[in-house]
Every structure is written in C-alpha cells, then in structure tokens.
C-alpha cells in the first residue's frame, strides 16, 4: 500500500483533466496523504484552474499541512514533502493539451504515425518546497494520439538508471496506432515491471478523440452592447438545429451575462463557443 494515484476528471466544455501523483513512502500514512492530495486536486479542478495555478495551490496546501503538523506525522517524519504530481487538461475541440508538473517524471505521447515522444515539460519542484513557480507547456495531440502518465516506480530500478527505463518505456509504446490503451498498459508492464516490484506503480494511458465541427459552434462576438441580443438569437437557432431547444431559455440567460461582462470589463476580441 503506497501513495501513487491517478485520476481522470471531467471538466466543462467537454475537456478532461488527467492526473497522476506520487507520495514518498509506503503504508497507511502514505495512502492517507495520497487521499488528501487526490481530494484537493478534485476540489481545485472544479474551479477550472490552469495546471500551473492548480499545482501552486496544491503546493501551498502541502506547505501548510507540513508546517502545522496536521497530517499526524511523527516529528522525525517528512510529512508530505517529496510528493510529486502531473496535471494535464485536454480539449477535444482544439486538440490542445496543457500540462504542468511538480517534480514528476515527464509524460510520453504516442502519435498516430507511431512516433513516441518524451515531452520535455518545465520541471517544477516537488510539492511542499515553495518559493518557485510552476510552468505550463502546451502540445497539439492529433486524434488517436495516446498520452502516457506514470509514476517513477515504473521506470526506476536498482538494475538500471532512469534514462534506460525511459527508453524501455518508449520502446514498449512503439506499436500500431490502433492498439487499445489497455493493451498499451499491459505491454508496458510486461516490459518494465519486475516479478517482485519494490515500489508501487500508477500508469495511465489515454487516447485522444476530437469533437467534430457538427458538434461544436463558435462565433466571433462584436465588441458592442447590441451584440447581446443578436448572439442570443443565433444560439437559440443553433440549439434548435441540434434538437436542444428545451435548453434555450437557460442558455440565453447565461450567454447574456457572460457576453455583457466580457464587453463591459474585458477587451476585444470576444469569442464564444
């Protein structure tokens, strides 16, 4: 029992968050700490924060817990220090994936042309150290790409260094692009996981899909107050085309508020999806 975990979290606009994290240590304390961090990630993701800001808030939380001793650790224990996390958000409309990591191993991407890339994201510090910002990186993922997130127990072993483990992982992921993610996981574990692993492992393989133009509508909004009424009419027409006219009243109210605020307090250009 350890502190490795992963999550797939639905977000607004058909986006999805992919998360993988690792708490140093084993046993009940590591598992309980992992549970607290996982819950915090769910709560912060509900605020629709970008990956770097979410990790900053998670870092602040870990610092407060360690400083106040709230996790119940003994005086000679390291508390949560050493916890790592990678947080990614994929948008199936733009096919862009935005990621940030806190001391975590880099993700890999398997593209439809069978090329396997180790994404060189900015390396942030492990959670709880404080004082250093986290940075995001953005990558375009064509439909059918596979993004691979994992914890260090997968690539670290006393018989090889991390670079060798990464190359073994890259090799195990070189496959026909139509292979199911579950089959990719099985192939990776067969190659990298020893018979008696010394560390726990979390592995997440997700295959990207795209929302086609028939399922998405976008408009440029004129930067003037009179645009509100016109955009309400356009949206109502589109919802009617999609047989979603029952949602028109609530949708028009929400859009009126959003567009009005964008014009009153924002700056051009304004775009609506």
HUPE-V752464 format. One record per residue. N is the residue number from 1. RES is the residue in one letter. NEAR is the number of other ideal C-beta (glycine too) atoms within 12 Angstrom. D_FIRST is the distance of its C-alpha to the first C-alpha in Angstrom with 2 decimals. Layout:
n->(N & N)
res->(RES & RES)
near->(NEAR & NEAR)
d_first->(D_FIRST & D_FIRST)
This chain:
n->(1 & 2 & 3 & 4 & 5 & 6 & 7 & 8 & 9 & 10 & 11 & 12 & 13 & 14 & 15 & 16 & 17 & 18 & 19 & 20 & 21 & 22 & 23 & 24 & 25 & 26 & 27 & 28 & 29 & 30 & 31 & 32 & 33 & 34 & 35 & 36 & 37 & 38 & 39 & 40 & 41 & 42 & 43 & 44 & 45 & 46 & 47 & 48 & 49 & 50 & 51 & 52 & 53 & 54 & 55 & 56 & 57 & 58 & 59 & 60 & 61 & 62 & 63 & 64 & 65 & 66 & 67 & 68 & 69 & 70 & 71 & 72 & 73 & 74 & 75 & 76 & 77 & 78 & 79 & 80 & 81 & 82 & 83 & 84 & 85 & 86 & 87 & 88 & 89 & 90 & 91 & 92 & 93 & 94 & 95 & 96 & 97 & 98 & 99 & 100 & 101 & 102 & 103 & 104 & 105 & 106 & 107 & 108 & 109 & 110 & 111 & 112 & 113 & 114 & 115 & 116 & 117 & 118 & 119 & 120 & 121 & 122 & 123 & 124 & 125 & 126 & 127 & 128 & 129 & 130 & 131 & 132 & 133 & 134 & 135 & 136 & 137 & 138 & 139 & 140 & 141 & 142 & 143 & 144 & 145 & 146 & 147 & 148 & 149 & 150 & 151 & 152 & 153 & 154 & 155 & 156 & 157 & 158 & 159 & 160 & 161 & 162 & 163 & 164 & 165 & 166 & 167 & 168 & 169 & 170 & 171 & 172 & 173 & 174 & 175 & 176 & 177 & 178 & 179 & 180 & 181 & 182 & 183 & 184 & 185 & 186 & 187 & 188 & 189 & 190 & 191 & 192 & 193 & 194 & 195 & 196 & 197 & 198 & 199 & 200 & 201 & 202 & 203 & 204 & 205 & 206 & 207 & 208 & 209 & 210 & 211 & 212 & 213 & 214 & 215 & 216 & 217 & 218 & 219 & 220 & 221 & 222 & 223 & 224 & 225 & 226 & 227 & 228 & 229 & 230 & 231 & 232 & 233 & 234 & 235 & 236 & 237 & 238 & 239 & 240 & 241 & 242 & 243 & 244 & 245 & 246 & 247 & 248 & 249 & 250 & 251 & 252 & 253 & 254 & 255 & 256 & 257 & 258 & 259 & 260 & 261 & 262 & 263 & 264 & 265 & 266 & 267 & 268 & 269 & 270 & 271 & 272 & 273)
res->(X & X & X & X & X & X & X & X & X & X & X & X & X & X & X & X & X & X & X & X & X & X & X & X & X & X & X & X & X & X & X & X & X & X & X & X & X & X & X & X & X & X & X & X & X & X & X & X & X & X & X & X & X & X & X & X & X & X & X & X & X & X & X & X & X & X & X & X & X & X & X & X & X & X & X & X & X & X & X & X & X & X & X & X & X & X & X & X & X & X & X & X & X & X & X & X & X & X & X & X & X & X & X & X & X & X & X & X & X & X & X & X & X & X & X & X & X & X & X & X & X & X & X & X & X & X & X & X & X & X & X & X & X & X & X & X & X & X & X & X & X & X & X & X & X & X & X & X & X & X & X & X & X & X & X & X & X & X & X & X & X & X & X & X & X & X & X & X & X & X & X & X & X & X & X & X & X & X & X & X & X & X & X & X & X & X & X & X & X & X & X & X & X & X & X & X & X & X & X & X & X & X & X & X & X & X & X & X & X & X & X & X & X & X & X & X & X & X & X & X & X & X & X & X & X & X & X & X & X & X & X & X & X & X & X & X & X & X & X & X & X & X & X & X & X & X & X & X & X & X & X & X & X & X & X & X & X & X & X & X & X & X & X & X & X & X & X & X & X & X & X & X & X)
near->(18 & 29 & 39 & 40 & 37 & 35 & 31 & 26 & 30 & 18 & 29 & 17 & 20 & 20 & 29 & 30 & 39 & 42 & 44 & 44 & 48 & 43 & 48 & 33 & 27 & 21 & 17 & 17 & 24 & 31 & 20 & 26 & 41 & 38 & 24 & 31 & 44 & 30 & 21 & 34 & 38 & 25 & 18 & 31 & 33 & 16 & 17 & 18 & 27 & 26 & 40 & 31 & 23 & 41 & 46 & 31 & 29 & 47 & 38 & 24 & 32 & 39 & 25 & 21 & 28 & 29 & 17 & 14 & 14 & 17 & 32 & 17 & 25 & 10 & 9 & 6 & 19 & 25 & 33 & 44 & 27 & 28 & 45 & 43 & 52 & 52 & 51 & 47 & 39 & 41 & 27 & 28 & 23 & 25 & 27 & 22 & 35 & 35 & 41 & 42 & 42 & 47 & 33 & 41 & 37 & 34 & 44 & 41 & 38 & 39 & 27 & 22 & 15 & 20 & 18 & 29 & 26 & 26 & 34 & 17 & 34 & 24 & 22 & 34 & 29 & 34 & 47 & 35 & 26 & 24 & 12 & 19 & 18 & 38 & 23 & 29 & 28 & 23 & 29 & 21 & 36 & 24 & 20 & 24 & 36 & 44 & 44 & 45 & 45 & 44 & 39 & 38 & 30 & 41 & 35 & 28 & 25 & 12 & 11 & 18 & 13 & 20 & 15 & 18 & 32 & 31 & 20 & 29 & 41 & 28 & 21 & 32 & 40 & 25 & 28 & 16 & 25 & 14 & 23 & 17 & 29 & 16 & 21 & 33 & 31 & 19 & 27 & 37 & 26 & 17 & 26 & 36 & 29 & 20 & 9 & 7 & 22 & 17 & 29 & 29 & 32 & 36 & 41 & 35 & 36 & 37 & 32 & 34 & 22 & 24 & 22 & 13 & 10 & 10 & 18 & 20 & 26 & 20 & 22 & 17 & 31 & 21 & 20 & 17 & 18 & 15 & 29 & 29 & 19 & 22 & 35 & 29 & 19 & 26 & 35 & 26 & 19 & 27 & 22 & 17 & 15 & 18 & 10 & 18 & 17 & 12 & 18 & 23 & 16 & 17 & 27 & 25 & 17 & 20 & 33 & 26 & 18 & 25 & 34 & 24 & 16 & 25 & 24 & 16 & 11 & 15 & 9 & 13 & 15 & 27 & 19 & 28 & 24)
d_first->(0.00 & 3.79 & 7.22 & 8.92 & 11.10 & 14.59 & 17.42 & 20.98 & 23.25 & 26.90 & 29.43 & 33.18 & 35.67 & 33.52 & 31.30 & 27.55 & 24.86 & 22.14 & 19.21 & 16.33 & 14.47 & 12.15 & 11.28 & 11.61 & 9.30 & 5.88 & 5.22 & 7.09 & 9.57 & 7.96 & 6.64 & 10.17 & 11.88 & 10.76 & 12.17 & 15.30 & 15.94 & 15.56 & 17.98 & 20.26 & 20.50 & 21.55 & 24.08 & 25.50 & 25.80 & 27.93 & 30.38 & 30.88 & 30.34 & 30.71 & 27.64 & 28.89 & 29.64 & 26.34 & 24.53 & 27.11 & 26.37 & 22.63 & 23.55 & 25.86 & 23.28 & 20.87 & 23.95 & 25.00 & 21.72 & 21.54 & 25.28 & 25.40 & 22.34 & 21.32 & 17.59 & 18.15 & 17.13 & 19.17 & 22.22 & 21.01 & 17.72 & 17.82 & 16.79 & 16.05 & 18.26 & 17.09 & 15.56 & 17.14 & 18.21 & 20.68 & 22.70 & 25.34 & 27.99 & 29.97 & 33.43 & 34.77 & 38.31 & 38.66 & 35.98 & 34.79 & 31.22 & 30.70 & 27.67 & 26.51 & 23.66 & 22.35 & 21.55 & 19.83 & 20.85 & 23.82 & 23.83 & 25.97 & 28.63 & 30.16 & 33.64 & 35.85 & 37.99 & 35.04 & 34.80 & 31.33 & 31.13 & 28.65 & 29.31 & 30.23 & 29.19 & 30.04 & 27.31 & 26.45 & 24.81 & 21.15 & 20.74 & 22.22 & 24.91 & 27.67 & 31.22 & 30.84 & 31.25 & 29.19 & 31.20 & 31.14 & 32.19 & 33.67 & 33.96 & 35.89 & 34.05 & 36.54 & 35.84 & 33.71 & 31.79 & 28.08 & 25.91 & 22.71 & 19.87 & 16.77 & 14.48 & 15.57 & 13.16 & 15.57 & 18.70 & 17.97 & 18.48 & 20.41 & 23.07 & 24.00 & 24.37 & 23.08 & 26.48 & 26.37 & 22.96 & 24.46 & 27.49 & 25.60 & 23.86 & 27.31 & 28.81 & 26.31 & 27.10 & 30.86 & 31.84 & 34.24 & 33.75 & 33.63 & 30.46 & 28.00 & 24.87 & 22.75 & 24.81 & 24.23 & 20.43 & 20.97 & 23.45 & 21.29 & 18.34 & 21.01 & 22.47 & 19.69 & 16.59 & 17.17 & 16.91 & 14.21 & 12.36 & 11.43 & 9.42 & 7.53 & 10.48 & 12.05 & 15.65 & 18.33 & 21.88 & 24.53 & 28.18 & 30.78 & 33.64 & 36.79 & 38.66 & 42.23 & 45.28 & 46.21 & 43.14 & 43.52 & 46.48 & 47.14 & 50.18 & 51.69 & 52.80 & 56.17 & 55.83 & 58.22 & 58.02 & 59.96 & 57.09 & 55.12 & 57.38 & 57.70 & 53.95 & 53.51 & 56.06 & 54.45 & 51.02 & 52.53 & 54.28 & 51.11 & 49.21 & 52.18 & 51.99 & 48.35 & 49.27 & 47.31 & 50.34 & 48.77 & 46.52 & 49.51 & 50.30 & 46.90 & 46.43 & 49.85 & 49.17 & 45.94 & 47.66 & 50.67 & 48.54 & 46.55 & 49.62 & 51.69 & 49.12 & 48.75 & 52.54 & 53.08 & 50.38 & 49.31 & 51.22 & 52.21 & 51.04 & 49.39 & 47.64 & 46.31 & 43.95)
